[in-house]
């Protein structure tokens, strides 16, 4: 009862998530929770399955700084509607009141503070556990991608420096890893940024230069007029910025288009570990290792 009361209180504190919960509750797709083991500790994860005939690409979805929220789960469900098996780990598993996770906290500030204080090595272990689990599900083809938003966007970029069996990494308005860590990347990285987000936007020129210097494929796009968090805000019925809706639509279309062409990483990606290996992946097309650029996209285009 105490856990249920805390969940109700959190829901009342986050009214902007009601629309996301309603969307999730009306989904026809199968959802389930699994408790994994991440470096010797439990990790709760939300899993959404597509309604498709064949095995599907698996995606590790890393939530915003607000933890495993209703929006994060609805985003996982939406990607499943496009044909992917998606797992979203609750990185606050066991850290909340009475040993709960995200939904045991009674304020968004408390969730934000808890997520902000997480150790990167612990987060990488959680993501490894989620990736290992979803990649080996019977419904998974074995091809693995990662997508993260806000805080999770930064962790998606970091995971690309850590994990070497990724087909793609999608970074939504998250900060970059260090230039030294970028040298370990073995997958194309796609960045999605907001024009009205100087905090993150200011990191993009250096990140682009560092990825180019490391000879790693990086394809960033900035959506003019959009604000930080546009993938969520663009769906929120209370949001009044039309650029957020346009950015969300364009970014989602680009991401799913890339995912449709995804295939398991070529063996040379692992063995060469650099531009030669990355360039051998046939699907890279125009995202060559030396083509790092910042494309501006106007709302409504």
C-alpha positions in Angstrom: 0.0 0.0 0.0 2.8 2.4 0.8 4.4 1.8 -2.6 1.0 2.4 -4.3 0.4 5.6 -2.4 3.9 6.9 -3.4 3.1 6.1 -7.1 -0.2 8.0 -6.9 1.6 11.0 -5.3 4.2 11.0 -8.0 1.5 10.9 -10.7 -0.2 13.9 -9.1 3.1 15.8 -9.0 3.7 15.1 -12.7 0.4 16.0 -14.4 2.2 16.5 -17.7 2.8 12.8 -17.9 -1.0 11.9 -17.8 -1.2 12.0 -21.6 1.8 9.7 -21.9 0.2 7.2 -19.5 -3.1 7.3 -21.4 -1.3 6.7 -24.6 0.6 3.8 -23.1 -2.5 2.3 -21.5 -4.3 2.3 -24.9 -1.5 0.5 -26.7 -2.3 -2.9 -28.2 1.3 -4.1 -27.9 2.6 -6.5 -25.3 4.5 -4.9 -22.4 6.3 -6.6 -19.6 8.8 -6.0 -16.8 11.9 -8.1 -16.2 14.3 -8.0 -13.3 17.8 -8.4 -14.5 21.1 -8.7 -12.7 23.5 -5.9 -13.3 26.9 -6.3 -11.8 25.4 -8.3 -8.9 22.4 -6.1 -8.2 18.8 -6.2 -9.4 17.7 -4.0 -12.3 14.1 -3.6 -13.3 13.4 -3.0 -17.0 10.3 -2.3 -19.1 10.1 -4.2 -22.4 7.8 -3.5 -25.3 7.3 -5.9 -28.2 6.4 -5.1 -31.8 3.5 -6.9 -33.6 5.6 -8.3 -36.5 6.2 -11.7 -38.1 10.0 -11.8 -38.0 12.7 -11.2 -35.5 13.3 -7.5 -34.8 16.2 -5.2 -34.1 16.6 -4.6 -30.4 16.9 -1.1 -28.9 18.1 -0.1 -25.5 16.2 3.1 -24.6 17.9 5.3 -22.0 15.3 7.6 -20.4 15.6 11.3 -19.5 16.9 12.6 -16.2 13.3 11.9 -15.0 14.0 8.2 -14.8 11.6 5.5 -16.1 8.7 7.8 -16.5 5.4 7.2 -18.3 6.8 9.1 -21.3 9.9 6.9 -21.4 7.7 3.8 -21.5 5.4 5.4 -24.1 8.5 6.2 -26.3 9.5 2.6 -26.0 6.0 1.6 -27.1 6.1 3.9 -30.0 9.3 2.5 -31.3 7.8 -1.0 -30.9 4.9 0.2 -33.1 7.6 0.9 -35.7 8.8 -2.7 -35.5 11.4 -2.9 -32.7 11.9 -4.8 -29.5 12.7 -2.1 -26.9 14.0 -2.3 -23.4 14.1 0.7 -21.0 16.0 0.1 -17.8 15.0 1.8 -14.5 18.5 3.1 -13.5 17.0 4.0 -10.0 16.1 0.4 -9.2 16.5 -0.2 -5.5 17.6 3.4 -4.8 14.3 5.0 -4.1 12.3 5.1 -0.8 11.8 1.6 0.7 14.0 0.1 -1.9 11.8 1.2 -4.9 12.7 2.6 -8.2 11.7 5.7 -10.2 8.0 5.4 -9.3 8.7 5.3 -5.5 10.0 8.9 -5.4 7.5 11.6 -4.4 8.9 14.5 -6.4 10.5 15.1 -9.7 13.3 17.0 -8.1 14.2 14.0 -6.0 14.2 11.8 -9.2 16.4 14.3 -11.0 18.8 14.5 -8.1 19.1 10.8 -7.8 19.7 10.2 -11.5 22.2 13.1 -11.6 24.2 11.4 -8.8 24.6 8.0 -10.5 28.1 6.7 -11.1 28.9 6.3 -14.8 30.4 2.8 -14.3 27.2 1.7 -12.6 25.1 3.1 -15.4 27.2 1.3 -18.0 26.8 -2.0 -16.1 23.0 -1.4 -16.1 23.0 -0.7 -19.8 25.1 -3.8 -20.5 22.7 -5.9 -18.6 19.7 -4.5 -20.5 21.6 -4.9 -23.9 22.6 -8.5 -23.1 19.0 -9.4 -22.1 17.1 -7.8 -25.0 19.6 -8.9 -27.6 19.1 -12.6 -26.7 15.3 -12.5 -26.5 13.7 -15.0 -29.0 11.9 -12.0 -30.7 15.2 -10.3 -31.3 17.3 -10.6 -34.4 20.5 -9.9 -32.5 21.0 -6.5 -34.1 21.4 -3.9 -31.3 20.9 -0.2 -31.2 20.9 2.4 -28.4 18.8 5.6 -28.1 18.9 8.1 -25.2 17.2 11.3 -24.4 18.5 14.3 -22.3 20.6 12.7 -19.6 20.1 9.4 -21.4 21.3 11.1 -24.6 24.7 11.7 -22.9 24.7 8.1 -21.7 23.8 6.8 -25.2 26.9 8.6 -26.5 29.0 7.2 -23.6 27.6 3.7 -24.2 28.8 3.9 -27.8 32.4 4.3 -26.4 31.9 1.3 -24.1 29.9 -1.2 -26.1 31.2 -2.6 -29.4 28.3 -4.6 -30.8 26.0 -1.7 -31.5 24.7 -1.2 -35.0 23.7 2.4 -34.3 23.7 5.0 -31.5 21.1 7.8 -31.3 21.9 10.8 -29.1 19.0 13.1 -28.4 20.2 16.5 -26.9 22.8 14.9 -24.6 26.4 15.9 -23.8 29.3 14.2 -25.5 32.0 12.0 -23.9 35.6 13.0 -23.8 37.7 13.1 -27.0 39.8 10.3 -25.7 36.8 8.1 -25.1 35.5 8.8 -28.6 38.4 6.9 -30.0 36.8 3.7 -28.7 33.6 4.1 -30.7 32.9 1.4 -33.3 29.4 2.5 -34.5 27.9 5.4 -36.3 26.5 8.0 -33.9 23.5 10.1 -34.9 22.9 13.3 -32.9 19.6 15.2 -32.6 19.8 18.7 -31.1 17.6 21.7 -30.4 18.3 25.2 -31.7 17.1 26.8 -28.5 19.2 24.7 -26.2 22.5 26.6 -25.7 23.6 24.4 -22.7 23.9 21.3 -25.0 24.2 23.1 -28.3 27.4 24.8 -27.1 29.1 21.4 -26.8 28.3 20.4 -30.4 31.1 22.2 -32.4 33.8 20.6 -30.2 32.1 17.2 -30.3 31.9 17.4 -34.1 35.6 18.3 -34.3 36.6 15.6 -31.8 34.7 12.9 -33.7 36.2 14.1 -37.0 39.7 14.0 -35.4 39.0 10.5 -34.1 37.8 9.5 -37.6 34.4 8.4 -36.3 31.1 8.7 -38.2 29.0 11.4 -36.6 25.8 12.8 -38.2 24.3 15.6 -36.1 21.3 17.7 -36.9 20.0 20.8 -35.2 16.3 21.7 -35.3 15.9 25.5 -35.3 13.3 26.9 -32.8 13.0 23.6 -30.9 13.8 23.4 -27.2 15.6 20.8 -25.1 13.4 17.8 -24.7 11.5 18.2 -27.9 10.9 14.5 -28.3 8.7 14.7 -25.3 7.5 18.3 -25.6 6.5 17.7 -29.2 3.9 15.2 -28.0 2.7 17.1 -24.9 -0.7 18.6 -25.6 0.1 21.5 -23.3 3.3 22.5 -25.2 2.8 25.7 -27.2 6.0 25.6 -29.4 5.2 24.3 -32.9 8.9 23.9 -33.6 9.0 21.1 -31.0 6.3 19.2 -32.8 8.1 19.7 -36.2 11.5 18.6 -34.7 10.0 15.6 -33.1 8.3 14.4 -36.3 11.5 15.0 -38.4 13.8 13.4 -35.9 11.6 10.3 -35.4 11.3 9.8 -39.2 15.1 10.1 -39.5 15.8 7.7 -36.7 13.3 5.0 -37.9 14.6 5.3 -41.4 18.2 4.6 -40.2 16.9 1.7 -38.1 15.2 0.1 -41.1 18.5 -0.2 -42.8 20.3 -1.5 -39.8 22.1 -4.8 -39.9 24.5 -6.6 -37.6 27.9 -4.9 -37.3 30.4 -6.2 -39.9 33.2 -8.2 -38.2 35.8 -5.6 -39.4 34.1 -3.1 -37.1 35.4 -5.1 -34.1 38.7 -6.2 -35.6 39.8 -2.9 -37.2 38.3 -0.7 -34.5 38.7 2.4 -36.6 37.7 4.1 -39.9 38.7 1.1 -42.0 36.4 -1.2 -40.1 33.6 1.4 -39.9 33.8 2.2 -43.6 33.3 -1.5 -44.4 29.7 -1.5 -43.0 27.8 -1.3 -46.3 24.7 0.5 -44.8 26.7 3.6 -43.8 26.1 5.2 -47.2 26.7 9.0 -46.9 27.7 8.8 -43.2 31.3 8.2 -44.0 33.9 8.3 -41.2 35.2 11.6 -42.4 31.8 13.3 -43.0 31.0 15.1 -39.7 28.6 17.9 -40.1 26.0 20.0 -38.4 22.8 20.2 -40.6 20.3 22.8 -39.8 16.7 21.8 -40.3 13.9 24.5 -40.3 10.6 23.6 -38.6 8.0 22.6 -41.1 10.5 21.5 -43.8 
